[in-house]
Amino acid sequence: MFKSDSGPLKIALVGATGMIGRAVVDACIGREDVRLVAIARREMKLPVGARMELFVADPGHWEEVIEAVKPQVMINALGTTRKKSGGDDDAFRAVDHDLVLDVARAAHRQGVQRFISVSSVGAHILAKTFYLQVKGEAERDLAKVGFRRLDILRPSLLRGARPDDLRFVERLGIIAAPLGNLMLQGNYRKYRAIEAATVADAALALALTKPGGRFAHDHDAILRAAGSLPQPEPRLTA
């Protein structure tokens, strides 16, 4: 695990207002080994106990924030849905590909060498669905940015609180997930539903991992990474 002589590991997070982003914020509560800085387009209510900074700015100014913050690791939890983008392919691509790459390149220009990005199971440039094609293109282009370490998380259906956007089909999927997961064995295990909090723990554990390289993490690898996250050390009291 990463150890810094200069204090806590500084992590910048984009996509903090989404399901996984909020879970990352929760996962950092009570930890003395990380300092979380969120960069967002709009204000968000921070959970009780969160000790972090939130910078609200237009994406065109995010590089200025990254330059000022000087994070050691960047976590990308950006993402929208076809519904939120009004069914507009260009609007969807603008977030899930273009904005993701803009952030990655800005971070790299500012000296960030470790990048963690949340993608999706089945992401591939030749996938049958537009959603997965775009995710695959983002993965491909992130690999070209030049980070010393790049981690791609590929969860399937996310379980957790999503009060602002919980589609009917997703609700049914979440309800059926425990039984469905038991039926997904072998090569199909990667399609198992997973808790957003588990994905967040995996992202945080990978942020604390120092060796370089490029890695893709499907369901079981996400579980292993999450399980390796050290428990927060108790705070010293006078």
Beta strands, then each sheet from edge to edge (+ up, - down):
strand 1: 9-14
strand 2: 34-40
strand 3: 52-56
strand 4: 73-76
strand 5: 114-118
strand 6: 149-153
strand 7: 158-159
strand 8: 194-195
strand 9: 213-217
sheet 1: 3+ 2+ 1+ 4+ 5+ 6+ 9+
sheet 2: 7+ 8+
end
